[in-house]
Amino acid sequence: MSLPADNIKVCVVGSGNWGSAIAKIVGHNAAKLPNFCDRVTMYVYEEMIDGKKLTEIINEQHENVKYLPGHKLPPNVVAVPDVVEASKDADILIFVIPHQFIRGLAAQMLGKIKTTAVGLSLIKGFDVAEGGGIALISHIVTKHLNIPCAVLMGANLANEVADEKFCETTIGCKDMKIAPVLRDIIQTEYFRVVVVDDEDAVEICGALKNIVACGAGFVDGLKLGDNTKAAIIRLGLMEMIKFVEVFYPGAKLSTFFESCGVADLITTCYGGRNRKVSEAFVTSGKSIKQLEDEMLNGQKLQGPITAEEVNFMLKNKGMEDKFPLFTAIHRICTGALKPKDVIDAIRTHPEHMQTFGAK
Ligand SMILES: NC(=O)c1ccc[n+]([C@@H]2O[C@H](COP(=O)([O-])OP(=O)(O)OC[C@H]3O[C@@H](n4cnc5c(N)ncnc54)[C@H](O)[C@@H]3O)[C@@H](O)[C@H]2O)c1
């Protein structure tokens, strides 16, 4: 698989908070880099804002006033409401939509994109596989669109990236011919990229940390303090590592120390929307769905659905007790447990049952 030597065309499939922030970066880089086509298309799920189409607002004002207000997009980023029209000429397809919409969009795009196109998924979450497992979103892209798909995950809260505050990110890409091109279109002075070949582990870190963030939000809501929150984060990390060891063996431990691992976990457990809504879930007594609607202005919450998808698989495999934190968080989100029960669930965590030297 190889990309064209010049005039590489990029389409950003998605225009939410992160989609818009990444379109800003990609638009600037495409205009600057000699081997890229200046014009970057951005698929926008159309909606009306004060009687006007969001695509028209973006193309006239160069700002996504709903999902990334206060940040100008470069004028070479063109909003397109039809996903087929937006993606048909692209050599690089950057997928950045809430994960529940990927199958529907892929079905529309199938057979209408370049057969030589390459995907890069920024989507955090899983798909439920037939027969009781989970499927990685990058694998769904490959399976449904017949293109290879790398991933990008990291400690990247969209508003801070859009503010051009320094951070790092991780690209997981096995194809070392494609990886440098993906890095070039993403990297800036303030957004530094590390490429690793451990694609699956990078993606799984990005999905699972949203579950742990719900746990962090619960302990914040319960006012249990920083030590308890650190325990949630550490045990969450151990369950993330175990999950990869059990279900996707062969990953490198070092991948968990990249931005996609520990760094994303920490930032999400302090700053992300899953933490914020989960804290309000405890303090307000309202349902997760109600809070998502009230607090996120159309943005989607990934943690509770990811917890449900993971639980679907753990339950099927009889492994819920091996992942007590993930399991408890799912049960709290569904109302089967009270938020305070998260502590009982981790008091006798398998990590506390180790004897010296035994694993
Ligand atoms: N926001 C962040 O800080 C951040 C950072 C890293 C990764 N991510 C991940 O990026 C992905 C996209 O998140 P986001 O923050 O850009 O989105 P978002 O939650 O801000 O916005 C939701 C988006 O979904 C669109 N949408 C609604 N209904 C739709 C439908 N039926 N079909 C297609 N699109 C529809 C909306 O128009 C909007 O663009 C998620 O997987 C998220 O976990 C987000």
The ligand as an SDF file (V2000), in Angstrom:
LIG
                    3D

 44 48  0  0  0  0  0  0  0  0999 V2000
  -13.4240   15.6800   22.2210 N   0  0  0  0  0  0  0  0  0  0  0  0
  -12.2530   15.2510   22.5950 C   0  0  0  0  0  0  0  0  0  0  0  0
  -11.5550   15.8980   23.3910 O   0  0  0  0  0  0  0  0  0  0  0  0
  -11.7360   13.9670   22.0180 C   0  0  0  0  0  0  0  0  0  0  0  0
  -10.3700   13.7330   22.0960 C   0  0  0  0  0  0  0  0  0  0  0  0
   -9.8770   12.5520   21.5600 C   0  0  0  0  0  0  0  0  0  0  0  0
  -10.7480   11.6460   20.9490 C   0  0  0  0  0  0  0  0  0  0  0  0
  -12.0780   11.9090   20.8850 N   0  0  0  0  0  0  0  0  0  0  0  0
  -12.9270   10.9150   20.1950 C   0  0  0  0  0  0  0  0  0  0  0  0
  -13.2480   11.4290   18.9100 O   0  0  0  0  0  0  0  0  0  0  0  0
  -14.5040   10.8930   18.4780 C   0  0  0  0  0  0  0  0  0  0  0  0
  -15.3940   12.0230   18.0210 C   0  0  0  0  0  0  0  0  0  0  0  0
  -15.6380   12.8950   19.1030 O   0  0  0  0  0  0  0  0  0  0  0  0
  -15.9130   14.4420   18.9440 P   0  0  0  0  0  0  0  0  0  0  0  0
  -15.4880   15.0620   20.2390 O   0  0  0  0  0  0  0  0  0  0  0  0
  -15.2930   14.9830   17.7060 O   0  0  0  0  0  0  0  0  0  0  0  0
  -17.5120   14.4840   18.7390 O   0  0  0  0  0  0  0  0  0  0  0  0
  -18.5990   15.1940   19.6680 P   0  0  0  0  0  0  0  0  0  0  0  0
  -19.0620   14.2670   20.7330 O   0  0  0  0  0  0  0  0  0  0  0  0
  -18.1040   16.5530   20.0560 O   0  0  0  0  0  0  0  0  0  0  0  0
  -19.7980   15.4910   18.6690 O   0  0  0  0  0  0  0  0  0  0  0  0
  -20.7210   14.5440   18.2180 C   0  0  0  0  0  0  0  0  0  0  0  0
  -20.6550   14.5530   16.6960 C   0  0  0  0  0  0  0  0  0  0  0  0
  -21.4880   13.5190   16.1880 O   0  0  0  0  0  0  0  0  0  0  0  0
  -22.2430   14.0350   15.1240 C   0  0  0  0  0  0  0  0  0  0  0  0
  -23.4310   13.2110   14.9480 N   0  0  0  0  0  0  0  0  0  0  0  0
  -24.5880   13.2290   15.6650 C   0  0  0  0  0  0  0  0  0  0  0  0
  -25.4530   12.3220   15.1610 N   0  0  0  0  0  0  0  0  0  0  0  0
  -24.8100   11.7240   14.1190 C   0  0  0  0  0  0  0  0  0  0  0  0
  -25.1730   10.6950   13.2080 C   0  0  0  0  0  0  0  0  0  0  0  0
  -26.3640   10.0850   13.2690 N   0  0  0  0  0  0  0  0  0  0  0  0
  -24.2600   10.3230   12.2700 N   0  0  0  0  0  0  0  0  0  0  0  0
  -23.0460   10.9010   12.2020 C   0  0  0  0  0  0  0  0  0  0  0  0
  -22.6450   11.8910   13.0430 N   0  0  0  0  0  0  0  0  0  0  0  0
  -23.5290   12.2840   13.9880 C   0  0  0  0  0  0  0  0  0  0  0  0
  -22.5150   15.4550   15.5450 C   0  0  0  0  0  0  0  0  0  0  0  0
  -22.8750   16.2360   14.4380 O   0  0  0  0  0  0  0  0  0  0  0  0
  -21.1620   15.8520   16.0840 C   0  0  0  0  0  0  0  0  0  0  0  0
  -20.2910   16.2480   15.0490 O   0  0  0  0  0  0  0  0  0  0  0  0
  -15.0530   10.0910   19.6720 C   0  0  0  0  0  0  0  0  0  0  0  0
  -14.7240    8.7300   19.4790 O   0  0  0  0  0  0  0  0  0  0  0  0
  -14.2560   10.6290   20.8450 C   0  0  0  0  0  0  0  0  0  0  0  0
  -14.1240    9.6620   21.8830 O   0  0  0  0  0  0  0  0  0  0  0  0
  -12.5870   13.0570   21.3880 C   0  0  0  0  0  0  0  0  0  0  0  0
  1  2  1  0
  2  3  2  0
  2  4  1  0
  4  5  1  0
  4 44  2  0
  5  6  2  0
  6  7  1  0
  7  8  2  0
  8  9  1  0
  8 44  1  0
  9 10  1  0
  9 42  1  0
 10 11  1  0
 11 12  1  0
 11 40  1  0
 12 13  1  0
 13 14  1  0
 14 15  2  0
 14 16  1  0
 14 17  1  0
 17 18  1  0
 18 19  2  0
 18 20  1  0
 18 21  1  0
 21 22  1  0
 22 23  1  0
 23 24  1  0
 23 38  1  0
 24 25  1  0
 25 26  1  0
 25 36  1  0
 26 27  1  0
 26 35  1  0
 27 28  2  0
 28 29  1  0
 29 30  1  0
 29 35  2  0
 30 31  1  0
 30 32  2  0
 32 33  1  0
 33 34  2  0
 34 35  1  0
 36 37  1  0
 36 38  1  0
 38 39  1  0
 40 41  1  0
 40 42  1  0
 42 43  1  0
M  CHG  2   8   1  16  -1
M  END
$$$$
